[in-house]
């Protein structure tokens, strides 16, 4: 099994049929900071996952990737998919341990 580069982005359908591509930037900003996502849902999901170090996780419908990034930062090997190429491009860069 070959590893796919982190920068690889492949849309599953044409963006003209995907409304999320049109609102990707605003959706990403809202998802990062909204009370529901940033302070309730995402922390609860991360608490439920426990220790993910070395585990393979599929983040289906990952959007711009805040949960994807958090799981990766905790040591998981994460594969993320989304129908919106615009949301996939909105992912924050990986945080590197320094």
Secondary structure as UniProt FT lines:
FT   TURN            6..7
FT   HELIX           15..17
FT   HELIX           19..33
FT   HELIX           35..36
FT   HELIX           37..41
FT   HELIX           42..49
FT   TURN            53..54
FT   STRAND          56..60
FT   TURN            63..64
FT   HELIX           66..73
FT   TURN            74..75
FT   STRAND          77..81
FT   HELIX           85..89
//
